[in-house]
């Protein structure tokens, strides 16, 4: 049995797991700043006095 035929499934599983982990980390980092922002009311802009 060739060593590559034995290692290929393992390498595929590891690379697939790495891709999934990278996507989860990216998604978590992308959503953190959104959580820190205060929720805004869509109608609040109508009632805010702005100097023009």
Secondary structure, 3 states (H helix, E strand, C coil): CCHHHHHHHHHHHHHHHHHHHHHHHHHHHHHHHHHHCCCCCCCHHHHCCCCC
